[in-house]
């Protein structure tokens, strides 16, 4: 029965770590069971006379090079040493394959675990999982996938999974990494139909369960932030380089907070149906019962509050300011026409 690849790689790693001198391919071929089984005497018998040895050498060399590359990909430092007689040998020195002391505290370890969760549905899932495995092997106390978080731990309030279900996430993540311009169709909350945007993406950030990308809008010649769930169709890459400099610090969250009304520029008074609109009540500066099933609330007023109030439909009536009341009425009329 053929020996599994994982066992073959493990035996090769142990052999390279355990030797005090470089081992040649010939020595490794004759000392590792998987190679002996695959390319031993039986291999020559199977091919008969003639070119059996040459064919066996070529097949072994290909397998050995793949195995060596796989071990290096996993992080094993393998040295190639040329001997006096010209033979090439291999070894993995223990001092070169020992992790330095890891001094992450509980909060830093939790942040690393959470960051790795982001890539579970993207192309970097394998690399992220491998990184966590190396940290666990070094004794880092990271929570296992699917494990319950202990409420007594300082990171227990953190969400253990950060979803990235939008189809635009992976192409935008790669475009941010490679500094590639992109084109996509984007539907604003106030627009009935999507519009094409040409964007130089800088950074992705998750805020309150939604992913946003910040970058340079080529058509508007200004910095813009786009919510991924409002991107329709495919994100298409474009040739060429960025035309605008990438800032050292991109304030995605601050920009989104401002647009969503989280950055208050004043206050507003609204009527809210009793036992409704609990998110509004959580932000209220004051609440006064009006009777007849209605309450009066004073809430922070900022850009984007009109769009949020519309979501509560007939349960909300804006009292003041007049500008906010007019904006909410306009939005409701647009929804009714649509």
VEXVO-96195 format. One line per 4 residues: number of its first residue (from 1); their letters; for each residue x, y, z of N, C-alpha, C. Coordinates in steps of 0.2 Angstrom, whole numbers. Layout:
N
NUM) a) X/Y/Z/X/Y/Z/X/Y/Z  ... .
***
This chain:
338
1) xxxx) 4/-6/0/0/0/0/4/6/0  3/11/-4/7/17/-5/7/21/1  12/24/3/13/28/9/10/35/8  6/38/12/2/44/11/8/50/10 .
5) xxxx) 6/55/7/11/60/5/12/64/12  7/65/16/9/68/23/14/64/27  14/58/27/19/54/30/25/54/27  25/54/20/32/55/17/35/62/18 .
9) xxxx) 31/67/18/34/74/20/37/74/27  33/71/32/35/71/39/42/67/39  42/61/36/48/57/36/54/61/33  53/65/28/58/68/25/61/74/29 .
13) xxxx) 56/77/32/58/83/37/62/80/43  59/75/46/63/72/52/70/70/50  71/67/44/77/65/41/82/71/40  79/76/37/84/82/36/85/86/43 .
17) xxxx) 81/86/48/82/89/54/86/85/59  86/78/58/90/74/62/97/73/60  99/74/54/106/73/51/111/79/54  117/77/55/122/81/56/126/84/50 .
21) xxxx) 125/80/45/129/82/39/124/82/33  125/86/28/121/86/22/120/79/19  114/77/17/112/70/14/111/71/7  114/67/3/112/68/-5/106/65/-6 .
25) xxxx) 103/66/-12/97/63/-15/98/55/-14  103/53/-16/104/45/-16/103/42/-9  106/46/-4/105/44/3/98/44/5  95/50/3/88/51/5/83/45/2 .
29) xxxx) 85/44/-4/81/39/-8/81/32/-5  87/30/-2/88/24/1/86/23/8  85/29/11/83/29/19/76/31/21  73/34/16/66/36/18/61/30/15 .
33) xxxx) 57/27/19/53/21/17/49/23/11  46/29/10/41/30/5/45/30/-2  51/33/-2/55/33/-8/57/26/-10  59/22/-5/61/15/-6/56/11/-9 .
37) xxxx) 50/12/-6/44/8/-9/42/10/-16  43/17/-17/41/19/-24/46/18/-29  53/18/-27/58/18/-32/63/13/-31  61/8/-27/66/3/-25/67/-2/-31 .
41) xxxx) 69/-8/-29/70/-14/-34/64/-15/-38  58/-15/-35/52/-17/-38/50/-12/-44  53/-6/-43/52/-1/-49/55/-3/-55  62/-5/-54/65/-7/-60/62/-14/-63 .
45) xxxx) 60/-18/-59/57/-24/-61/51/-23/-65  47/-18/-63/41/-16/-66/42/-13/-73  48/-10/-74/49/-7/-81/54/-11/-85  56/-17/-82/61/-21/-86/68/-19/-87 .
49) xxxx) 71/-21/-92/78/-19/-93/78/-12/-97  84/-10/-98/84/-4/-103/85/2/-99  80/6/-99/80/13/-96/76/14/-90  76/8/-86/72/8/-80/75/13/-75 .
53) xxxx) 82/12/-74/86/16/-69/85/24/-71  86/25/-77/85/33/-79/78/35/-78  73/31/-80/66/33/-78/65/33/-71  68/29/-67/67/29/-60/70/35/-57 .
57) xxxx) 76/37/-59/79/43/-57/75/49/-58  73/50/-64/69/56/-66/62/56/-62  59/51/-61/53/51/-57/54/53/-50  60/50/-47/62/52/-40/64/59/-39 .
61) xxxx) 67/62/-44/70/69/-44/64/73/-44  59/72/-48/53/76/-48/49/76/-42  48/70/-39/45/69/-32/49/73/-27  55/72/-27/59/75/-22/59/82/-22 .
65) xxxx) 59/85/-28/59/92/-29/52/95/-26  47/91/-28/40/94/-26/40/93/-18  42/88/-15/42/87/-8/46/93/-4  52/94/-7/56/99/-4/53/106/-5 .
69) xxxx) 50/108/-10/46/114/-11/40/114/-6  37/109/-5/31/109/0/33/110/7  39/107/9/42/108/15/44/115/16  47/118/11/49/125/12/43/130/12 .
73) xxxx) 38/128/8/31/132/9/28/132/16  29/126/19/27/125/26/31/129/31  37/131/29/41/135/33/48/132/35  49/126/33/55/122/35/61/125/30 .
77) xxxx) 66/128/34/72/130/30/77/125/29  77/123/22/82/118/20/88/121/16  94/119/18/100/121/15/102/116/10  105/119/5/108/115/-1/116/116/0 .
81) xxxx) 119/111/1/127/111/2/130/107/-3  135/110/-7/139/106/-12/145/104/-8  146/97/-9/152/94/-6/158/95/-10  164/92/-7/171/93/-10/171/89/-17 .
85) xxxx) 167/83/-17/167/79/-23/162/81/-28  158/86/-26/153/89/-31/146/87/-30  145/82/-25/139/80/-24/135/85/-20  129/86/-21/124/91/-18/121/87/-12 .
89) xxxx) 121/90/-6/117/87/0/112/92/3  108/90/7/103/94/10/102/92/17  101/98/21/99/97/28/95/103/31  92/102/36/88/107/39/91/108/46 .
93) xxxx) 95/113/47/98/114/54/92/116/59  93/114/65/88/115/70/88/122/72  94/125/73/94/132/75/91/137/70  90/135/63/87/139/58/80/137/58 .
97) xxxx) 77/132/61/70/130/61/67/131/68  69/135/72/67/136/78/63/143/79  57/143/80/53/150/81/56/154/86  57/160/85/59/165/91/53/165/96 .
101) xxxx) 55/167/102/50/168/107/44/172/105  38/170/106/32/174/104/29/177/110  28/184/110/26/187/116/20/191/115  15/188/111/9/191/111/4/190/117 .
105) xxxx) 1/195/119/-4/195/124/-10/192/122  -15/192/127/-22/188/125/-25/192/119  -25/199/120/-29/203/115/-25/203/108  -19/203/108/-15/202/102/-17/195/98 .
109) xxxx) -17/190/102/-18/183/100/-25/183/97  -30/186/101/-37/186/98/-38/190/92  -34/196/91/-34/200/85/-32/196/79  -26/192/80/-24/188/75/-29/182/73 .
113) xxxx) -32/179/78/-37/174/76/-43/177/72  -45/183/74/-50/186/71/-48/188/64  -42/190/63/-40/192/56/-40/186/52  -38/180/54/-38/174/50/-45/172/48 .
117) xxxx) -50/174/52/-56/172/51/-59/175/44  -56/181/43/-59/185/37/-57/181/31  -52/178/31/-50/174/24/-53/168/23  -58/165/28/-60/159/27/-64/158/21 .
121) xxxx) -67/163/18/-71/162/12/-67/166/6  -60/167/7/-57/170/1/-51/166/0  -47/168/-5/-41/164/-8/-36/163/-3  -35/167/3/-30/166/8/-32/162/13 .
125) xxxx) -37/158/13/-39/154/18/-34/149/20  -30/146/15/-25/141/17/-19/144/20  -17/150/18/-11/153/21/-13/155/28  -19/158/29/-21/160/36/-22/154/41 .
129) xxxx) -24/148/39/-25/142/43/-18/140/45  -13/140/40/-7/138/41/-3/142/46  -4/148/46/-1/153/50/-3/152/57  -10/150/58/-13/149/65/-10/142/68 .
133) xxxx) -9/137/63/-6/131/65/1/132/68  5/136/65/12/137/67/12/141/74  7/145/75/7/149/81/5/144/87  0/140/85/-2/135/90/3/130/92 .
137) xxxx) 7/128/87/13/123/88/18/126/92  18/133/92/23/137/96/21/138/103  15/136/105/12/137/111/7/143/112  6/146/107/1/152/107/-6/150/109 .
141) xxxx) -9/152/114/-16/150/116/-21/153/111  -22/150/105/-27/153/101/-33/148/101  -39/151/100/-45/147/100/-46/143/94  -48/137/95/-49/133/89/-55/135/85 .
145) xxxx) -55/133/78/-61/134/74/-67/131/77  -72/135/78/-78/132/81/-79/132/88  -73/133/92/-73/133/99/-77/138/102  -80/137/108/-84/142/112/-79/147/115 .
149) xxxx) -80/153/115/-76/158/118/-78/158/126  -73/159/130/-74/159/137/-76/166/139  -82/167/142/-84/174/144/-79/177/149  -75/173/152/-70/176/157/-64/179/154 .
153) xxxx) -63/177/148/-57/180/144/-58/187/142  -52/191/141/-53/198/139/-56/199/132  -55/194/128/-57/194/121/-64/191/120  -68/190/125/-74/186/124/-79/190/121 .
157) xxxx) -79/197/121/-84/201/118/-83/202/110  -77/199/108/-76/200/101/-80/194/97  -82/196/91/-86/192/87/-81/187/83  -81/180/85/-76/176/82/-76/174/75 .
161) xxxx) -82/177/71/-82/176/64/-84/182/61  -80/184/56/-81/190/52/-83/188/45  -90/188/43/-92/186/36/-89/190/31  -88/187/25/-86/191/19/-90/188/13 .
165) xxxx) -96/188/13/-100/184/8/-101/188/2  -99/194/1/-100/198/-5/-95/195/-10  -98/195/-16/-94/192/-22/-88/197/-23  -89/203/-22/-84/208/-23/-78/208/-19 .
169) xxxx) -79/205/-13/-74/205/-8/-67/203/-11  -67/197/-13/-60/194/-15/-57/198/-21  -60/200/-26/-57/204/-32/-55/210/-29  -58/214/-25/-56/220/-22/-50/219/-17 .
173) xxxx) -50/214/-13/-45/213/-9/-38/212/-13  -39/208/-18/-33/207/-23/-31/213/-26  -36/217/-28/-34/224/-32/-31/228/-27  -33/229/-20/-30/233/-15/-23/231/-14 .
177) xxxx) -22/224/-14/-15/221/-13/-10/223/-19  -13/222/-25/-9/223/-31/-9/230/-34  -12/234/-31/-13/241/-33/-15/241/-40  -21/238/-42/-24/238/-48/-31/242/-48 .
181) xxxx) -32/246/-53/-38/250/-54/-44/245/-56  -50/246/-54/-55/242/-55/-61/246/-58  -66/243/-61/-72/245/-63/-78/241/-60  -83/244/-58/-89/240/-56/-95/245/-56 .
185) xxxx) -101/242/-56/-107/245/-56/-110/246/-48  -111/252/-47/-113/253/-40/-120/257/-39  -124/254/-34/-131/257/-33/-131/261/-27  -131/267/-27/-132/271/-21/-139/270/-18 .
189) xxxx) -139/271/-11/-146/270/-8/-151/275/-10  -149/281/-14/-154/286/-16/-155/285/-23  -152/280/-27/-153/280/-34/-157/273/-36  -161/274/-41/-165/268/-43/-161/263/-47 .
193) xxxx) -155/266/-51/-152/261/-55/-144/262/-53  -140/257/-54/-133/257/-53/-129/261/-58  -124/264/-56/-119/268/-60/-112/265/-60  -109/266/-66/-102/263/-67/-97/267/-63 .
197) xxxx) -93/264/-59/-88/268/-56/-81/265/-57  -76/270/-59/-69/268/-60/-65/270/-54  -62/265/-50/-60/266/-44/-53/263/-43  -48/267/-39/-42/265/-37/-42/263/-30 .
201) xxxx) -43/256/-29/-45/254/-22/-39/254/-17  -40/257/-11/-34/257/-6/-35/252/-1  -41/252/2/-41/247/8/-48/245/9  -49/239/12/-55/236/14/-56/236/21 .
205) xxxx) -62/238/24/-63/238/31/-70/236/33  -71/232/38/-78/230/40/-80/235/46  -86/237/45/-89/241/50/-96/239/51  -98/237/58/-105/235/60/-108/230/55 .
209) xxxx) -103/225/53/-106/219/49/-106/220/42  -104/226/39/-104/228/32/-96/229/30  -95/227/24/-88/228/21/-88/234/17  -83/239/17/-82/245/13/-76/245/10 .
213) xxxx) -75/248/4/-69/249/1/-68/256/0  -62/259/2/-60/266/1/-55/266/-5  -56/272/-9/-51/273/-14/-53/279/-18  -49/280/-24/-50/286/-27/-54/285/-33 .
217) xxxx) -60/289/-33/-65/289/-39/-62/293/-45  -60/290/-50/-57/293/-56/-62/298/-59  -69/296/-59/-73/301/-63/-75/307/-59  -75/306/-52/-77/312/-48/-70/315/-45 .
221) xxxx) -65/312/-46/-58/315/-44/-58/317/-37  -60/312/-33/-60/313/-26/-60/306/-22  -59/306/-16/-59/300/-12/-66/298/-10  -67/292/-11/-74/289/-10/-74/282/-6 .
225) xxxx) -79/281/-3/-80/275/1/-86/271/-2  -86/265/-3/-91/261/-6/-93/255/-2  -99/254/-1/-102/248/2/-102/242/-2  -99/236/-1/-98/231/-5/-105/228/-7 .
229) xxxx) -110/228/-2/-116/225/-4/-120/229/-9  -118/235/-11/-121/239/-16/-118/238/-23  -113/234/-23/-109/233/-29/-113/228/-33  -115/229/-39/-119/224/-43/-114/222/-49 .
233) xxxx) -115/215/-50/-111/212/-56/-104/211/-53  -100/210/-58/-93/208/-57/-88/214/-56  -83/214/-52/-78/219/-52/-73/217/-57  -72/222/-62/-67/220/-67/-60/224/-66 .
237) xxxx) -55/221/-67/-48/224/-66/-47/228/-73  -43/233/-72/-40/237/-77/-33/238/-77  -30/238/-83/-23/239/-84/-21/246/-82  -14/247/-80/-11/253/-79/-11/254/-71 .
241) xxxx) -8/259/-69/-6/261/-62/-11/266/-59  -10/267/-53/-14/272/-49/-12/279/-52  -17/283/-53/-16/290/-55/-15/295/-49  -18/293/-43/-18/297/-37/-14/294/-32 .
245) xxxx) -10/298/-28/-6/295/-22/-10/291/-17  -8/286/-14/-11/282/-9/-10/286/-2  -14/288/2/-13/291/8/-10/286/13  -6/289/18/-3/285/23/-9/282/28 .
249) xxxx) -14/286/29/-19/284/33/-26/285/30  -30/280/29/-37/281/26/-42/280/31  -46/285/32/-51/285/37/-58/282/35  -58/276/34/-64/272/31/-69/273/36 .
253) xxxx) -68/271/42/-73/271/47/-76/278/49  -71/283/50/-74/289/51/-78/292/46  -76/290/39/-80/293/34/-87/290/34  -87/283/35/-94/279/35/-98/282/41 .
257) xxxx) -95/283/46/-99/286/52/-102/292/51  -98/296/47/-101/303/45/-107/302/41  -106/298/36/-111/297/31/-117/294/34  -116/290/39/-122/286/42/-125/290/48 .
261) xxxx) -123/296/49/-126/300/54/-123/299/61  -117/295/61/-114/293/68/-110/299/71  -108/304/66/-105/310/68/-110/315/69  -112/317/75/-118/322/75/-116/329/74 .
265) xxxx) -120/332/70/-119/339/69/-124/344/72  -129/340/76/-134/344/80/-139/338/82  -145/340/84/-150/336/86/-156/336/82  -160/331/83/-167/331/79/-172/328/84 .
269) xxxx) -178/331/83/-184/328/87/-189/324/83  -190/318/85/-195/314/81/-200/311/86  -206/309/82/-211/305/86/-210/298/84  -210/293/89/-209/286/88/-214/282/91 .
273) xxxx) -217/278/87/-222/273/90/-220/269/96  -224/269/101/-222/266/107/-220/258/105  -215/256/109/-212/249/108/-210/247/101  -208/253/97/-205/252/91/-198/255/90 .
277) xxxx) -194/254/85/-188/258/84/-183/257/90  -182/251/92/-177/251/98/-170/253/96  -167/253/90/-161/256/88/-161/263/89  -166/267/87/-167/274/88/-167/275/96 .
281) xxxx) -171/271/100/-171/273/107/-164/272/110  -160/267/107/-154/266/110/-149/272/109  -150/276/104/-146/282/103/-150/289/106  -155/288/108/-159/294/110/-156/298/116 .
285) xxxx) -156/304/116/-153/309/121/-158/310/126  -165/309/124/-170/310/129/-176/307/126  -181/304/130/-187/301/128/-193/304/133  -198/306/129/-204/308/133/-210/305/130 .
289) xxxx) -214/302/134/-221/299/132/-226/304/130  -229/303/124/-234/308/122/-241/306/123  -242/299/125/-248/296/125/-251/294/118  -256/291/118/-259/288/111/-254/284/108 .
293) xxxx) -250/280/111/-245/276/108/-239/279/105  -237/285/106/-232/288/103/-227/291/109  -221/291/107/-216/295/111/-212/300/107  -209/305/111/-205/310/108/-198/309/110 .
297) xxxx) -193/308/105/-186/307/106/-182/313/103  -177/314/107/-172/319/104/-165/314/103  -163/315/96/-158/310/94/-152/314/91  -146/312/90/-141/315/87/-143/316/79 .
301) xxxx) -141/321/76/-143/322/69/-136/323/65  -136/319/60/-130/320/56/-131/318/49  -126/318/44/-127/316/37/-129/309/37  -135/308/33/-137/301/32/-142/299/37 .
305) xxxx) -144/303/42/-150/301/46/-156/300/43  -158/304/38/-164/304/34/-165/297/31  -159/294/28/-160/287/25/-161/282/31  -158/283/36/-160/278/42/-167/279/44 .
309) xxxx) -169/285/45/-176/285/48/-181/282/43  -180/283/36/-185/280/31/-186/273/33  -181/269/35/-181/262/36/-186/260/41  -188/265/46/-193/263/51/-200/265/48 .
313) xxxx) -201/267/42/-208/268/39/-213/272/43  -219/270/44/-224/274/47/-223/274/55  -218/271/57/-217/271/65/-213/278/67  -211/282/62/-207/288/64/-210/294/60 .
317) xxxx) -211/299/64/-213/306/61/-207/311/63  -204/314/59/-199/319/60/-203/326/62  -201/329/68/-204/335/70/-199/341/68  -193/340/69/-188/345/67/-181/342/67 .
321) xxxx) -177/345/64/-177/352/60/-181/351/53  -183/356/50/-188/356/44/-184/353/38  -177/354/38/-173/351/33/-173/343/33  -173/341/39/-173/333/40/-180/331/38 .
325) xxxx) -185/334/40/-192/332/39/-193/332/31  -191/337/27/-191/337/20/-188/332/17  -181/330/19/-177/325/16/-181/318/17  -184/317/23/-187/310/24/-193/310/20 .
329) xxxx) -197/315/19/-203/315/15/-201/314/8  -196/317/5/-193/316/-2/-191/308/-3  -188/305/2/-186/298/1/-192/294/1  -197/295/5/-203/291/6/-207/291/-1 .
333) xxxx) -207/297/-4/-210/298/-10/-207/294/-16  -200/295/-15/-196/291/-20/-197/283/-20  -198/281/-14/-199/274/-13/-206/272/-15  -211/276/-14/-218/275/-16/-219/275/-24 .
337) xx) -215/279/-27/-215/279/-34/-212/273/-37  -206/271/-34/-203/265/-36/-206/259/-36 .
***
